[in-house]
Amino acid sequence: MTTREMTVTYTPGESGHDGSKPMICITNWFLRESGFNVNDRITVEYQDGLLVIRKTA
């Protein structure tokens, strides 16, 4: 497993005011190395402090 530290940012056009939406953008070769390709279907599981992204069959 590869670990990479990132920072949650604001969505484009947001400036940190109340109601702003957090965003995580993952666009790098780690996706390909982890078996994800363009047009793959995924599921995202949300839990307090944890996100799990899996390819959907």
PDBQT receptor file of N, H, CA, C and O in Angstrom, charges set to zero:
ATOM      1  N   MET A   1       0.851  -1.183   0.000  1.00  0.00    +0.000 N 
ATOM      2  CA  MET A   1       0.000   0.000   0.000  1.00  0.00    +0.000 C 
ATOM      3  C   MET A   1       0.889   1.236   0.000  1.00  0.00    +0.000 C 
ATOM      4  O   MET A   1       1.885   1.295   0.721  1.00  0.00    +0.000 OA
ATOM      5  N   THR A   2       0.525   2.213  -0.808  1.00  0.00    +0.000 N 
ATOM      6  H   THR A   2      -0.284   2.165  -1.393  1.00  0.00    +0.000 HD
ATOM      7  CA  THR A   2       1.236   3.480  -0.876  1.00  0.00    +0.000 C 
ATOM      8  C   THR A   2       0.466   4.528  -0.085  1.00  0.00    +0.000 C 
ATOM      9  O   THR A   2      -0.761   4.586  -0.165  1.00  0.00    +0.000 OA
ATOM     10  N   THR A   3       1.160   5.342   0.663  1.00  0.00    +0.000 N 
ATOM     11  H   THR A   3       2.156   5.295   0.728  1.00  0.00    +0.000 HD
ATOM     12  CA  THR A   3       0.536   6.398   1.447  1.00  0.00    +0.000 C 
ATOM     13  C   THR A   3       0.996   7.750   0.917  1.00  0.00    +0.000 C 
ATOM     14  O   THR A   3       2.180   7.952   0.643  1.00  0.00    +0.000 OA
ATOM     15  N   ARG A   4       0.057   8.665   0.777  1.00  0.00    +0.000 N 
ATOM     16  H   ARG A   4      -0.904   8.501   0.999  1.00  0.00    +0.000 HD
ATOM     17  CA  ARG A   4       0.386  10.007   0.315  1.00  0.00    +0.000 C 
ATOM     18  C   ARG A   4      -0.391  11.005   1.159  1.00  0.00    +0.000 C 
ATOM     19  O   ARG A   4      -1.610  10.894   1.286  1.00  0.00    +0.000 OA
ATOM     20  N   GLU A   5       0.301  11.973   1.733  1.00  0.00    +0.000 N 
ATOM     21  H   GLU A   5       1.291  12.063   1.630  1.00  0.00    +0.000 HD
ATOM     22  CA  GLU A   5      -0.372  13.009   2.511  1.00  0.00    +0.000 C 
ATOM     23  C   GLU A   5      -0.864  14.099   1.578  1.00  0.00    +0.000 C 
ATOM     24  O   GLU A   5      -0.143  14.522   0.674  1.00  0.00    +0.000 OA
ATOM     25  N   MET A   6      -2.094  14.555   1.795  1.00  0.00    +0.000 N 
ATOM     26  H   MET A   6      -2.679  14.211   2.529  1.00  0.00    +0.000 HD
ATOM     27  CA  MET A   6      -2.704  15.604   0.989  1.00  0.00    +0.000 C 
ATOM     28  C   MET A   6      -3.426  16.560   1.917  1.00  0.00    +0.000 C 
ATOM     29  O   MET A   6      -3.528  16.311   3.118  1.00  0.00    +0.000 OA
ATOM     30  N   THR A   7      -3.929  17.654   1.361  1.00  0.00    +0.000 N 
ATOM     31  H   THR A   7      -3.847  17.856   0.385  1.00  0.00    +0.000 HD
ATOM     32  CA  THR A   7      -4.685  18.634   2.126  1.00  0.00    +0.000 C 
ATOM     33  C   THR A   7      -6.068  18.784   1.517  1.00  0.00    +0.000 C 
ATOM     34  O   THR A   7      -6.201  18.922   0.301  1.00  0.00    +0.000 OA
ATOM     35  N   VAL A   8      -7.087  18.759   2.344  1.00  0.00    +0.000 N 
ATOM     36  H   VAL A   8      -6.979  18.647   3.332  1.00  0.00    +0.000 HD
ATOM     37  CA  VAL A   8      -8.448  19.027   1.877  1.00  0.00    +0.000 C 
ATOM     38  C   VAL A   8      -8.519  20.516   1.576  1.00  0.00    +0.000 C 
ATOM     39  O   VAL A   8      -8.106  21.342   2.390  1.00  0.00    +0.000 OA
ATOM     40  N   THR A   9      -9.049  20.859   0.390  1.00  0.00    +0.000 N 
ATOM     41  H   THR A   9      -9.385  20.188  -0.272  1.00  0.00    +0.000 HD
ATOM     42  CA  THR A   9      -9.130  22.250  -0.044  1.00  0.00    +0.000 C 
ATOM     43  C   THR A   9     -10.589  22.652  -0.236  1.00  0.00    +0.000 C 
ATOM     44  O   THR A   9     -11.502  21.849  -0.045  1.00  0.00    +0.000 OA
ATOM     45  N   TYR A  10     -10.787  23.905  -0.616  1.00  0.00    +0.000 N 
ATOM     46  H   TYR A  10     -10.045  24.557  -0.772  1.00  0.00    +0.000 HD
ATOM     47  CA  TYR A  10     -12.123  24.382  -0.957  1.00  0.00    +0.000 C 
ATOM     48  C   TYR A  10     -12.425  24.039  -2.410  1.00  0.00    +0.000 C 
ATOM     49  O   TYR A  10     -11.509  23.930  -3.225  1.00  0.00    +0.000 OA
ATOM     50  N   THR A  11     -13.688  23.869  -2.736  1.00  0.00    +0.000 N 
ATOM     51  H   THR A  11     -14.432  23.958  -2.074  1.00  0.00    +0.000 HD
ATOM     52  CA  THR A  11     -14.070  23.672  -4.128  1.00  0.00    +0.000 C 
ATOM     53  C   THR A  11     -13.766  24.940  -4.911  1.00  0.00    +0.000 C 
ATOM     54  O   THR A  11     -13.765  26.031  -4.340  1.00  0.00    +0.000 OA
ATOM     55  N   PRO A  12     -13.506  24.814  -6.216  1.00  0.00    +0.000 N 
ATOM     56  CA  PRO A  12     -13.219  26.013  -7.014  1.00  0.00    +0.000 C 
ATOM     57  C   PRO A  12     -14.333  27.046  -6.874  1.00  0.00    +0.000 C 
ATOM     58  O   PRO A  12     -15.516  26.708  -6.908  1.00  0.00    +0.000 OA
ATOM     59  N   GLY A  13     -13.945  28.291  -6.719  1.00  0.00    +0.000 N 
ATOM     60  H   GLY A  13     -12.983  28.565  -6.691  1.00  0.00    +0.000 HD
ATOM     61  CA  GLY A  13     -14.917  29.368  -6.562  1.00  0.00    +0.000 C 
ATOM     62  C   GLY A  13     -15.304  29.637  -5.120  1.00  0.00    +0.000 C 
ATOM     63  O   GLY A  13     -15.981  30.626  -4.839  1.00  0.00    +0.000 OA
ATOM     64  N   GLU A  14     -14.891  28.777  -4.200  1.00  0.00    +0.000 N 
ATOM     65  H   GLU A  14     -14.342  27.973  -4.427  1.00  0.00    +0.000 HD
ATOM     66  CA  GLU A  14     -15.181  28.969  -2.778  1.00  0.00    +0.000 C 
ATOM     67  C   GLU A  14     -13.970  29.642  -2.131  1.00  0.00    +0.000 C 
ATOM     68  O   GLU A  14     -12.835  29.420  -2.551  1.00  0.00    +0.000 OA
ATOM     69  N   SER A  15     -14.211  30.446  -1.131  1.00  0.00    +0.000 N 
ATOM     70  H   SER A  15     -15.133  30.627  -0.790  1.00  0.00    +0.000 HD
ATOM     71  CA  SER A  15     -13.101  31.158  -0.501  1.00  0.00    +0.000 C 
ATOM     72  C   SER A  15     -13.058  30.971   1.006  1.00  0.00    +0.000 C 
ATOM     73  O   SER A  15     -12.457  31.783   1.710  1.00  0.00    +0.000 OA
ATOM     74  N   GLY A  16     -13.682  29.919   1.511  1.00  0.00    +0.000 N 
ATOM     75  H   GLY A  16     -14.170  29.260   0.939  1.00  0.00    +0.000 HD
ATOM     76  CA  GLY A  16     -13.600  29.658   2.933  1.00  0.00    +0.000 C 
ATOM     77  C   GLY A  16     -14.714  30.257   3.752  1.00  0.00    +0.000 C 
ATOM     78  O   GLY A  16     -14.677  30.173   4.980  1.00  0.00    +0.000 OA
ATOM     79  N   HIS A  17     -15.704  30.860   3.123  1.00  0.00    +0.000 N 
ATOM     80  H   HIS A  17     -15.734  30.929   2.126  1.00  0.00    +0.000 HD
ATOM     81  CA  HIS A  17     -16.818  31.431   3.876  1.00  0.00    +0.000 C 
ATOM     82  C   HIS A  17     -17.731  30.313   4.379  1.00  0.00    +0.000 C 
ATOM     83  O   HIS A  17     -17.612  29.173   3.928  1.00  0.00    +0.000 OA
ATOM     84  N   ASP A  18     -18.614  30.614   5.280  1.00  0.00    +0.000 N 
ATOM     85  H   ASP A  18     -18.710  31.540   5.646  1.00  0.00    +0.000 HD
ATOM     86  CA  ASP A  18     -19.545  29.606   5.798  1.00  0.00    +0.000 C 
ATOM     87  C   ASP A  18     -20.297  28.951   4.651  1.00  0.00    +0.000 C 
ATOM     88  O   ASP A  18     -20.739  29.626   3.722  1.00  0.00    +0.000 OA
ATOM     89  N   GLY A  19     -20.438  27.656   4.718  1.00  0.00    +0.000 N 
ATOM     90  H   GLY A  19     -20.078  27.108   5.473  1.00  0.00    +0.000 HD
ATOM     91  CA  GLY A  19     -21.148  26.937   3.678  1.00  0.00    +0.000 C 
ATOM     92  C   GLY A  19     -20.247  26.450   2.560  1.00  0.00    +0.000 C 
ATOM     93  O   GLY A  19     -20.720  25.806   1.624  1.00  0.00    +0.000 OA
ATOM     94  N   SER A  20     -18.951  26.747   2.641  1.00  0.00    +0.000 N 
ATOM     95  H   SER A  20     -18.567  27.271   3.401  1.00  0.00    +0.000 HD
ATOM     96  CA  SER A  20     -18.044  26.283   1.595  1.00  0.00    +0.000 C 
ATOM     97  C   SER A  20     -17.929  24.760   1.637  1.00  0.00    +0.000 C 
ATOM     98  O   SER A  20     -18.132  24.137   2.679  1.00  0.00    +0.000 OA
ATOM     99  N   LYS A  21     -17.604  24.185   0.504  1.00  0.00    +0.000 N 
ATOM    100  H   LYS A  21     -17.439  24.691  -0.343  1.00  0.00    +0.000 HD
ATOM    101  CA  LYS A  21     -17.553  22.732   0.390  1.00  0.00    +0.000 C 
ATOM    102  C   LYS A  21     -16.112  22.249   0.329  1.00  0.00    +0.000 C 
ATOM    103  O   LYS A  21     -15.325  22.774  -0.458  1.00  0.00    +0.000 OA
ATOM    104  N   PRO A  22     -15.744  21.251   1.149  1.00  0.00    +0.000 N 
ATOM    105  CA  PRO A  22     -14.397  20.710   1.074  1.00  0.00    +0.000 C 
ATOM    106  C   PRO A  22     -14.241  19.823  -0.162  1.00  0.00    +0.000 C 
ATOM    107  O   PRO A  22     -15.222  19.268  -0.658  1.00  0.00    +0.000 OA
ATOM    108  N   MET A  23     -12.999  19.688  -0.663  1.00  0.00    +0.000 N 
ATOM    109  H   MET A  23     -12.202  20.138  -0.260  1.00  0.00    +0.000 HD
ATOM    110  CA  MET A  23     -12.743  18.910  -1.855  1.00  0.00    +0.000 C 
ATOM    111  C   MET A  23     -11.404  18.181  -1.721  1.00  0.00    +0.000 C 
ATOM    112  O   MET A  23     -10.441  18.714  -1.169  1.00  0.00    +0.000 OA
ATOM    113  N   ILE A  24     -11.368  16.962  -2.234  1.00  0.00    +0.000 N 
ATOM    114  H   ILE A  24     -12.150  16.530  -2.682  1.00  0.00    +0.000 HD
ATOM    115  CA  ILE A  24     -10.123  16.214  -2.384  1.00  0.00    +0.000 C 
ATOM    116  C   ILE A  24     -10.001  15.893  -3.864  1.00  0.00    +0.000 C 
ATOM    117  O   ILE A  24     -10.923  15.323  -4.448  1.00  0.00    +0.000 OA
ATOM    118  N   CYS A  25      -8.889  16.246  -4.476  1.00  0.00    +0.000 N 
ATOM    119  H   CYS A  25      -8.140  16.709  -4.002  1.00  0.00    +0.000 HD
ATOM    120  CA  CYS A  25      -8.676  15.991  -5.898  1.00  0.00    +0.000 C 
ATOM    121  C   CYS A  25      -7.518  15.002  -6.033  1.00  0.00    +0.000 C 
ATOM    122  O   CYS A  25      -6.404  15.273  -5.586  1.00  0.00    +0.000 OA
ATOM    123  N   ILE A  26      -7.791  13.869  -6.648  1.00  0.00    +0.000 N 
ATOM    124  H   ILE A  26      -8.697  13.649  -7.011  1.00  0.00    +0.000 HD
ATOM    125  CA  ILE A  26      -6.752  12.865  -6.845  1.00  0.00    +0.000 C 
ATOM    126  C   ILE A  26      -6.566  12.696  -8.353  1.00  0.00    +0.000 C 
ATOM    127  O   ILE A  26      -7.399  12.080  -9.018  1.00  0.00    +0.000 OA
ATOM    128  N   THR A  27      -5.494  13.233  -8.881  1.00  0.00    +0.000 N 
ATOM    129  H   THR A  27      -4.818  13.733  -8.340  1.00  0.00    +0.000 HD
ATOM    130  CA  THR A  27      -5.218  13.141 -10.316  1.00  0.00    +0.000 C 
ATOM    131  C   THR A  27      -3.730  12.870 -10.506  1.00  0.00    +0.000 C 
ATOM    132  O   THR A  27      -2.948  13.789 -10.747  1.00  0.00    +0.000 OA
ATOM    133  N   ASN A  28      -3.354  11.628 -10.399  1.00  0.00    +0.000 N 
ATOM    134  H   ASN A  28      -3.989  10.880 -10.203  1.00  0.00    +0.000 HD
ATOM    135  CA  ASN A  28      -1.943  11.307 -10.565  1.00  0.00    +0.000 C 
ATOM    136  C   ASN A  28      -1.763   9.845 -10.938  1.00  0.00    +0.000 C 
ATOM    137  O   ASN A  28      -2.739   9.102 -11.043  1.00  0.00    +0.000 OA
ATOM    138  N   TRP A  29      -0.537   9.439 -11.135  1.00  0.00    +0.000 N 
ATOM    139  H   TRP A  29       0.256  10.042 -11.049  1.00  0.00    +0.000 HD
ATOM    140  CA  TRP A  29      -0.255   8.064 -11.550  1.00  0.00    +0.000 C 
ATOM    141  C   TRP A  29      -0.550   7.054 -10.454  1.00  0.00    +0.000 C 
ATOM    142  O   TRP A  29      -0.602   5.856 -10.732  1.00  0.00    +0.000 OA
ATOM    143  N   PHE A  30      -0.748   7.502  -9.202  1.00  0.00    +0.000 N 
ATOM    144  H   PHE A  30      -0.706   8.475  -8.977  1.00  0.00    +0.000 HD
ATOM    145  CA  PHE A  30      -1.109   6.563  -8.134  1.00  0.00    +0.000 C 
ATOM    146  C   PHE A  30      -2.430   5.861  -8.453  1.00  0.00    +0.000 C 
ATOM    147  O   PHE A  30      -2.618   4.698  -8.095  1.00  0.00    +0.000 OA
ATOM    148  N   LEU A  31      -3.332   6.555  -9.115  1.00  0.00    +0.000 N 
ATOM    149  H   LEU A  31      -3.180   7.500  -9.405  1.00  0.00    +0.000 HD
ATOM    150  CA  LEU A  31      -4.598   5.928  -9.509  1.00  0.00    +0.000 C 
ATOM    151  C   LEU A  31      -4.335   4.753 -10.443  1.00  0.00    +0.000 C 
ATOM    152  O   LEU A  31      -4.850   3.657 -10.224  1.00  0.00    +0.000 OA
ATOM    153  N   ARG A  32      -3.537   4.977 -11.480  1.00  0.00    +0.000 N 
ATOM    154  H   ARG A  32      -3.119   5.868 -11.658  1.00  0.00    +0.000 HD
ATOM    155  CA  ARG A  32      -3.221   3.907 -12.426  1.00  0.00    +0.000 C 
ATOM    156  C   ARG A  32      -2.460   2.775 -11.736  1.00  0.00    +0.000 C 
ATOM    157  O   ARG A  32      -2.752   1.599 -11.956  1.00  0.00    +0.000 OA
ATOM    158  N   GLU A  33      -1.504   3.128 -10.919  1.00  0.00    +0.000 N 
ATOM    159  H   GLU A  33      -1.267   4.083 -10.741  1.00  0.00    +0.000 HD
ATOM    160  CA  GLU A  33      -0.726   2.113 -10.195  1.00  0.00    +0.000 C 
ATOM    161  C   GLU A  33      -1.600   1.293  -9.251  1.00  0.00    +0.000 C 
ATOM    162  O   GLU A  33      -1.265   0.155  -8.921  1.00  0.00    +0.000 OA
ATOM    163  N   SER A  34      -2.718   1.869  -8.816  1.00  0.00    +0.000 N 
ATOM    164  H   SER A  34      -2.990   2.794  -9.083  1.00  0.00    +0.000 HD
ATOM    165  CA  SER A  34      -3.643   1.175  -7.919  1.00  0.00    +0.000 C 
ATOM    166  C   SER A  34      -4.748   0.446  -8.670  1.00  0.00    +0.000 C 
ATOM    167  O   SER A  34      -5.656  -0.117  -8.057  1.00  0.00    +0.000 OA
ATOM    168  N   GLY A  35      -4.670   0.457 -10.015  1.00  0.00    +0.000 N 
ATOM    169  H   GLY A  35      -3.932   0.914 -10.513  1.00  0.00    +0.000 HD
ATOM    170  CA  GLY A  35      -5.621  -0.299 -10.818  1.00  0.00    +0.000 C 
ATOM    171  C   GLY A  35      -6.837   0.475 -11.292  1.00  0.00    +0.000 C 
ATOM    172  O   GLY A  35      -7.785  -0.127 -11.796  1.00  0.00    +0.000 OA
ATOM    173  N   PHE A  36      -6.839   1.816 -11.142  1.00  0.00    +0.000 N 
ATOM    174  H   PHE A  36      -6.069   2.306 -10.732  1.00  0.00    +0.000 HD
ATOM    175  CA  PHE A  36      -7.959   2.640 -11.585  1.00  0.00    +0.000 C 
ATOM    176  C   PHE A  36      -7.633   3.239 -12.949  1.00  0.00    +0.000 C 
ATOM    177  O   PHE A  36      -6.527   3.732 -13.169  1.00  0.00    +0.000 OA
ATOM    178  N   ASN A  37      -8.595   3.193 -13.858  1.00  0.00    +0.000 N 
ATOM    179  H   ASN A  37      -9.493   2.792 -13.679  1.00  0.00    +0.000 HD
ATOM    180  CA  ASN A  37      -8.418   3.737 -15.199  1.00  0.00    +0.000 C 
ATOM    181  C   ASN A  37      -9.584   4.653 -15.547  1.00  0.00    +0.000 C 
ATOM    182  O   ASN A  37     -10.630   4.611 -14.900  1.00  0.00    +0.000 OA
ATOM    183  N   VAL A  38      -9.400   5.474 -16.563  1.00  0.00    +0.000 N 
ATOM    184  H   VAL A  38      -8.550   5.508 -17.089  1.00  0.00    +0.000 HD
ATOM    185  CA  VAL A  38     -10.460   6.360 -17.041  1.00  0.00    +0.000 C 
ATOM    186  C   VAL A  38     -11.686   5.517 -17.382  1.00  0.00    +0.000 C 
ATOM    187  O   VAL A  38     -11.560   4.454 -17.991  1.00  0.00    +0.000 OA
ATOM    188  N   ASN A  39     -12.848   5.980 -17.000  1.00  0.00    +0.000 N 
ATOM    189  H   ASN A  39     -12.950   6.843 -16.505  1.00  0.00    +0.000 HD
ATOM    190  CA  ASN A  39     -14.150   5.341 -17.220  1.00  0.00    +0.000 C 
ATOM    191  C   ASN A  39     -14.445   4.165 -16.290  1.00  0.00    +0.000 C 
ATOM    192  O   ASN A  39     -15.506   3.552 -16.413  1.00  0.00    +0.000 OA
ATOM    193  N   ASP A  40     -13.545   3.828 -15.364  1.00  0.00    +0.000 N 
ATOM    194  H   ASP A  40     -12.683   4.326 -15.264  1.00  0.00    +0.000 HD
ATOM    195  CA  ASP A  40     -13.862   2.795 -14.370  1.00  0.00    +0.000 C 
ATOM    196  C   ASP A  40     -14.990   3.289 -13.480  1.00  0.00    +0.000 C 
ATOM    197  O   ASP A  40     -15.036   4.471 -13.136  1.00  0.00    +0.000 OA
ATOM    198  N   ARG A  41     -15.888   2.410 -13.108  1.00  0.00    +0.000 N 
ATOM    199  H   ARG A  41     -15.851   1.451 -13.387  1.00  0.00    +0.000 HD
ATOM    200  CA  ARG A  41     -16.942   2.716 -12.144  1.00  0.00    +0.000 C 
ATOM    201  C   ARG A  41     -16.363   2.470 -10.750  1.00  0.00    +0.000 C 
ATOM    202  O   ARG A  41     -15.629   1.505 -10.538  1.00  0.00    +0.000 OA
ATOM    203  N   ILE A  42     -16.698   3.349  -9.803  1.00  0.00    +0.000 N 
ATOM    204  H   ILE A  42     -17.295   4.133  -9.975  1.00  0.00    +0.000 HD
ATOM    205  CA  ILE A  42     -16.208   3.208  -8.435  1.00  0.00    +0.000 C 
ATOM    206  C   ILE A  42     -17.356   3.365  -7.444  1.00  0.00    +0.000 C 
ATOM    207  O   ILE A  42     -18.416   3.896  -7.774  1.00  0.00    +0.000 OA
ATOM    208  N   THR A  43     -17.121   2.891  -6.224  1.00  0.00    +0.000 N 
ATOM    209  H   THR A  43     -16.259   2.459  -5.955  1.00  0.00    +0.000 HD
ATOM    210  CA  THR A  43     -18.002   3.176  -5.102  1.00  0.00    +0.000 C 
ATOM    211  C   THR A  43     -17.152   3.871  -4.042  1.00  0.00    +0.000 C 
ATOM    212  O   THR A  43     -15.967   3.578  -3.880  1.00  0.00    +0.000 OA
ATOM    213  N   VAL A  44     -17.779   4.788  -3.333  1.00  0.00    +0.000 N 
ATOM    214  H   VAL A  44     -18.741   5.026  -3.465  1.00  0.00    +0.000 HD
ATOM    215  CA  VAL A  44     -17.092   5.503  -2.258  1.00  0.00    +0.000 C 
ATOM    216  C   VAL A  44     -17.883   5.267  -0.983  1.00  0.00    +0.000 C 
ATOM    217  O   VAL A  44     -19.077   5.563  -0.920  1.00  0.00    +0.000 OA
ATOM    218  N   GLU A  45     -17.218   4.733   0.033  1.00  0.00    +0.000 N 
ATOM    219  H   GLU A  45     -16.248   4.492  -0.018  1.00  0.00    +0.000 HD
ATOM    220  CA  GLU A  45     -17.843   4.502   1.334  1.00  0.00    +0.000 C 
ATOM    221  C   GLU A  45     -17.389   5.621   2.271  1.00  0.00    +0.000 C 
ATOM    222  O   GLU A  45     -16.200   5.923   2.369  1.00  0.00    +0.000 OA
ATOM    223  N   TYR A  46     -18.349   6.223   2.952  1.00  0.00    +0.000 N 
ATOM    224  H   TYR A  46     -19.315   5.977   2.873  1.00  0.00    +0.000 HD
ATOM    225  CA  TYR A  46     -18.080   7.334   3.864  1.00  0.00    +0.000 C 
ATOM    226  C   TYR A  46     -18.287   6.879   5.299  1.00  0.00    +0.000 C 
ATOM    227  O   TYR A  46     -19.290   6.245   5.627  1.00  0.00    +0.000 OA
ATOM    228  N   GLN A  47     -17.321   7.214   6.151  1.00  0.00    +0.000 N 
ATOM    229  H   GLN A  47     -16.506   7.729   5.885  1.00  0.00    +0.000 HD
ATOM    230  CA  GLN A  47     -17.412   6.928   7.579  1.00  0.00    +0.000 C 
ATOM    231  C   GLN A  47     -16.668   8.048   8.280  1.00  0.00    +0.000 C 
ATOM    232  O   GLN A  47     -15.808   8.682   7.670  1.00  0.00    +0.000 OA
ATOM    233  N   ASP A  48     -16.965   8.304   9.516  1.00  0.00    +0.000 N 
ATOM    234  H   ASP A  48     -17.663   7.788  10.012  1.00  0.00    +0.000 HD
ATOM    235  CA  ASP A  48     -16.328   9.392  10.247  1.00  0.00    +0.000 C 
ATOM    236  C   ASP A  48     -14.805   9.263  10.165  1.00  0.00    +0.000 C 
ATOM    237  O   ASP A  48     -14.228   8.339  10.737  1.00  0.00    +0.000 OA
ATOM    238  N   GLY A  49     -14.160  10.184   9.458  1.00  0.00    +0.000 N 
ATOM    239  H   GLY A  49     -14.628  10.935   8.993  1.00  0.00    +0.000 HD
ATOM    240  CA  GLY A  49     -12.711  10.197   9.338  1.00  0.00    +0.000 C 
ATOM    241  C   GLY A  49     -12.139   9.190   8.364  1.00  0.00    +0.000 C 
ATOM    242  O   GLY A  49     -10.924   8.996   8.338  1.00  0.00    +0.000 OA
ATOM    243  N   LEU A  50     -12.979   8.533   7.549  1.00  0.00    +0.000 N 
ATOM    244  H   LEU A  50     -13.966   8.691   7.570  1.00  0.00    +0.000 HD
ATOM    245  CA  LEU A  50     -12.493   7.499   6.642  1.00  0.00    +0.000 C 
ATOM    246  C   LEU A  50     -13.281   7.493   5.339  1.00  0.00    +0.000 C 
ATOM    247  O   LEU A  50     -14.512   7.510   5.357  1.00  0.00    +0.000 OA
ATOM    248  N   LEU A  51     -12.579   7.469   4.212  1.00  0.00    +0.000 N 
ATOM    249  H   LEU A  51     -11.579   7.455   4.198  1.00  0.00    +0.000 HD
ATOM    250  CA  LEU A  51     -13.180   7.269   2.898  1.00  0.00    +0.000 C 
ATOM    251  C   LEU A  51     -12.548   6.033   2.289  1.00  0.00    +0.000 C 
ATOM    252  O   LEU A  51     -11.331   5.861   2.358  1.00  0.00    +0.000 OA
ATOM    253  N   VAL A  52     -13.355   5.173   1.696  1.00  0.00    +0.000 N 
ATOM    254  H   VAL A  52     -14.344   5.313   1.640  1.00  0.00    +0.000 HD
ATOM    255  CA  VAL A  52     -12.842   3.991   1.016  1.00  0.00    +0.000 C 
ATOM    256  C   VAL A  52     -13.342   4.048  -0.425  1.00  0.00    +0.000 C 
ATOM    257  O   VAL A  52     -14.548   4.117  -0.665  1.00  0.00    +0.000 OA
ATOM    258  N   ILE A  53     -12.413   4.018  -1.383  1.00  0.00    +0.000 N 
ATOM    259  H   ILE A  53     -11.434   3.962  -1.188  1.00  0.00    +0.000 HD
ATOM    260  CA  ILE A  53     -12.763   4.042  -2.797  1.00  0.00    +0.000 C 
ATOM    261  C   ILE A  53     -12.422   2.684  -3.390  1.00  0.00    +0.000 C 
ATOM    262  O   ILE A  53     -11.293   2.205  -3.288  1.00  0.00    +0.000 OA
ATOM    263  N   ARG A  54     -13.436   2.071  -4.020  1.00  0.00    +0.000 N 
ATOM    264  H   ARG A  54     -14.353   2.461  -4.104  1.00  0.00    +0.000 HD
ATOM    265  CA  ARG A  54     -13.239   0.746  -4.620  1.00  0.00    +0.000 C 
ATOM    266  C   ARG A  54     -13.749   0.748  -6.041  1.00  0.00    +0.000 C 
ATOM    267  O   ARG A  54     -14.719   1.436  -6.361  1.00  0.00    +0.000 OA
ATOM    268  N   LYS A  55     -13.088  -0.031  -6.905  1.00  0.00    +0.000 N 
ATOM    269  H   LYS A  55     -12.301  -0.590  -6.645  1.00  0.00    +0.000 HD
ATOM    270  CA  LYS A  55     -13.600  -0.247  -8.249  1.00  0.00    +0.000 C 
ATOM    271  C   LYS A  55     -14.864  -1.096  -8.140  1.00  0.00    +0.000 C 
ATOM    272  O   LYS A  55     -14.940  -2.014  -7.323  1.00  0.00    +0.000 OA
ATOM    273  N   THR A  56     -15.852  -0.777  -8.974  1.00  0.00    +0.000 N 
ATOM    274  H   THR A  56     -15.790  -0.032  -9.637  1.00  0.00    +0.000 HD
ATOM    275  CA  THR A  56     -17.098  -1.544  -9.037  1.00  0.00    +0.000 C 
ATOM    276  C   THR A  56     -16.986  -2.501 -10.199  1.00  0.00    +0.000 C 
ATOM    277  O   THR A  56     -16.534  -2.136 -11.284  1.00  0.00    +0.000 OA
ATOM    278  N   ALA A  57     -17.402  -3.728  -9.959  1.00  0.00    +0.000 N 
ATOM    279  H   ALA A  57     -17.769  -4.024  -9.077  1.00  0.00    +0.000 HD
ATOM    280  CA  ALA A  57     -17.305  -4.746 -11.013  1.00  0.00    +0.000 C 
ATOM    281  C   ALA A  57     -18.258  -4.462 -12.129  1.00  0.00    +0.000 C 
ATOM    282  O   ALA A  57     -18.312  -5.215 -13.101  1.00  0.00    +0.000 OA
TER     283      ALA A  57
